[in-house]
Amino acid sequence: MKILVGYVPTPEGEAALTAAAAEAELRGASILLLNTSRGDAYIDARYANADELAAAEAKLREHGVEVTIQQAVSEGDVAGALLKAAAAEDVGLIVLGLRRRSPVGKLILGSTAQRVLLESPVPVLAVKVPSPHD
Amino acid sequence: MIGLSVFGDLLHGFGTVLDPMNLLWAILGVTLGMLVGILPGIGPALTIALLLPITFNFSDPIGAFIMFAGIYYGAMYGGSTTSILINTPGESASVATAIEGHKMAQKGRARAALATAAIGSFVAGTISTVLLTFVAKPIGSLASHFQATDYFAITLLAMVAVTAIVGHSLVRGLLSLVVGLFIGLIGLDSLSGAPRYTFGTLRLLDGIDVVIVIVGLFAIGETLHVASKLRSTPERPAVLEKGRRLRTGYLTKSDWGRSWKPWLRGTALGFPFGAIPSGGAEVPTFLSYSIERRQARKKGRDEFGDGAIEGVAGPEAANNASFSGVLVPLLTLGLPTSATAAVMLAAFQIFNVQPGPQLFEDQSTLVWTLIASLYIGNLILLIMNLPLIQIWVQVLKVPRPLLYAGILVFACLGVYSLSGSGYEVLMALVIGVVGFFMRKLDFPIAPVILGVILGPTMEEQFRRSLVISNGDASVFVTRPLSAVIIVLTVLALFVPYLPRIVARIRGTQPTRDRLTFGEDD
């Protein structure tokens, strides 16, 4: 079995990565790490560079987990890219990081997480960034 | 006493530009210019085209011209930012900058590259504005001796020279030019009053408004073209190294030492190349780049290709200096030498201001305020550019579909506001689609706009010459000045083939098949 983690080099992405590593250790599963961008802006901090991908890989290997890394521009459809990756491989769980969105922001840009949650054929683990007050 | 009167005029210009409202136009112009300069695919020609319909509502043309000039040279500052940080030139004039600039950024010297670009732009902008200040009026009075045949010859030279140098094929360029000339012909003949190419419709009797052509080609067509190339891998901007306190601290002592000569050489190249019809800033930036590389090799310092600061300093100075150069023929002869200048000329025509030798007499305040605004604008850009660089880069995060949709809506609104009729909007859209396919099929746009704007002028001068000479066509070659310009026009057709010709004479293989330069925008 594989665990698909949608990784972005942000606190949300790191939280998802940590949760995915723990889950993989627990289930003895390998991890498929997917990093993607809508690719419609000239710069996108969520499109990881080589250093960030290497760091994420090292973090997972520390936990003794096998990792496959996929990176591609998803042409405006990040949720679709995640769902497609989940369908293509033998994925049993999707791990996502969530962030707070304003209603207007969701109206204009939509919500990737919401689409994955509703459309995924496998269970989805949604992770929040631990707040500093907890 | 010419010098003194120039100072008096210039001081008067400063008086007008420091009026809070005009200062605001200057700040707005350079800020907009910076932003569109940073965005690849969106240039000053597009921006001025987009704002052109709005200026119809201006009571005072001075503000509009201050803003347009600010957009033009602000874009030259902004273009370097994208070149250096993400290796995607924001403007065609910044292509040369990207070669060394991005290498510098990768080696952790982004701040130094940005600083030498900004300070070099300021130095070049200021020096070339000083040159413009002293050169413009004498050239204007020289031009007052021009006769109809000379004007005909010089408009022909401008059209042919720009056509020869932009785009990848001379034939395509000339076809574009002919399309432009044709659009310019539509409407009533100014001398005989006969309708031409109106296809029997009353709508076309007034001709196609040049603003509609400009908005269609530059705003709608260009936007469709860049939008059609939407897919791209997002970049991560190079990280800025931790800043030192003062802006001068961005550059080390050796950086200053290596930068100041390229700045001056770049200025010396940019100004004259802006003034001759060579399509704007692209030619001098590449010349500056290769000269700096040769200079560095001579000194035994071969850092080029690996982040040499000279390769940023020279081209960036050249592109800013070229702007003041572009203004020389634009103001004194009414002659645009690049696409953006052609769009600015259309703005002059909207306000019934006829650039040319009389401009300095009739519109003294306008001209000198415009020139004074260049000094102020350059200063504003220098102050804003580096400290706020993180903010400027944010515009690159805008999702491009939203950006392009916004531009298209704004373009249609602008055309609609001109006439209040859907007919003009539809016409602009049709021209936009034509422009899109022209870009797609590699036909340059600049010749079209030159044809539309200069075509009617050329025709008028041509016929006036013939009327004066009683129909004797030999006037164009018997007057020495006209003859020289016409010979230059013919020679301009061979400029793109220069490398091949030189190689043939030397008996070697040409290194480049053709001299080509992308579209100036």
Boltz contact constraints between the chains, C-beta under 6 A:
constraints:
  - contact:
      token1: [A, 37]
      token2: [B, 234]
      max_distance: 6.0
  - contact:
      token1: [A, 39]
      token2: [B, 234]
      max_distance: 6.0
  - contact:
      token1: [A, 40]
      token2: [B, 399]
      max_distance: 6.0
  - contact:
      token1: [A, 40]
      token2: [B, 400]
      max_distance: 6.0
  - contact:
      token1: [A, 40]
      token2: [B, 401]
      max_distance: 6.0
  - contact:
      token1: [A, 41]
      token2: [B, 397]
      max_distance: 6.0
  - contact:
      token1: [A, 41]
      token2: [B, 399]
      max_distance: 6.0
  - contact:
      token1: [A, 42]
      token2: [B, 396]
      max_distance: 6.0
  - contact:
      token1: [A, 43]
      token2: [B, 234]
      max_distance: 6.0
  - contact:
      token1: [A, 43]
      token2: [B, 235]
      max_distance: 6.0
  - contact:
      token1: [A, 43]
      token2: [B, 237]
      max_distance: 6.0
  - contact:
      token1: [A, 43]
      token2: [B, 396]
      max_distance: 6.0
  - contact:
      token1: [A, 43]
      token2: [B, 397]
      max_distance: 6.0
  - contact:
      token1: [A, 44]
      token2: [B, 234]
      max_distance: 6.0
  - contact:
      token1: [A, 47]
      token2: [B, 234]
      max_distance: 6.0
  - contact:
      token1: [A, 49]
      token2: [B, 236]
      max_distance: 6.0
  - contact:
      token1: [A, 73]
      token2: [B, 233]
      max_distance: 6.0
